[in-house]
Amino acid sequence: MTVELIGRYREVLDRVAAAAARAGRAPEEVTLVAVSKTVPAQTLAALGPLGGIVLGENRVQEAGAKIEQLTTGGARFRWHMIGHLQANKVNRAVALFECIHSVDSCALLQKLETRCSQLGKDLPVFIELNLGGEAAKTGAEPAELPALLEVAGRCRWVRAVGLMTVPPYLEDPEQVRPYFRRLRELRDEARHRGWAGEELAGLSMGMSHDFEVAIQEGATHVRVGTAIFGSRRA
């Protein structure tokens, strides 16, 4: 299992690098976030020796247990929060994660800023936008982006470093491309209009079946789970 898992991870890394090269980009411009929700800590430990692995978790409580187990065991990972963050989990999330990809309200930004100021912790975040208008998914409406960036601009400890989206699932990756392109356009518009500065450079988009298209459209972070860990129910 360990050899297979490492092999799948390296295969995805190779695919990321190849997609970046086809787009005229350096592989270093794209961060692979391995989506590790529901994957046991003992399985994740097999990736530890590779070093520099970024793991993306959806739930604060689950992540906390894994981080404790893996840290005790000597494994070193970088942890990103990619799932919806509830207000009552902010304190714990700030302590656990080095980056949060799912900030979707001004209230959440302010809560994160308050906690980060108490801890003296700088926290990069992505603003999550719901580009597909799907009621079942979280994320702010695109029209809310100026207000979100205005609040982020007043924060001292929380830094908006990019935009994130989870587009509708479509079998053909080419049908997802317009959502990725739209996120890039929104980032560029925000910078052009002065809603944000050059620091708003990131684009967290693309998953197992479409991350190569996302890289072509400018993704800086791709969130890949199934291609590395296999299918999961939750």
Buried (B, 14 or more C-beta within 10 A) or exposed (E): EEEEBBEBBEEBBEBBBEBBEEBEBEBEBBBBBBBBBBBEBEBBBBBBEEEEBBBBBBBBEBBBEBBEBBEEEEBEBBBBBBBBBEEEBBBBBBEBBEBBBBBBBBEBBBBBBBBBEEEEBEBBBBBBBBBBEEEEBBBBEBEBBBEBBEBBBEBEBBBBBBBBBBBEEBEEBEBBBEBBBBBBEBBEBBBEEEBBEEEBBBBBBBBBBBBBBBBBBBBBBBBBBEBBBEEEEE
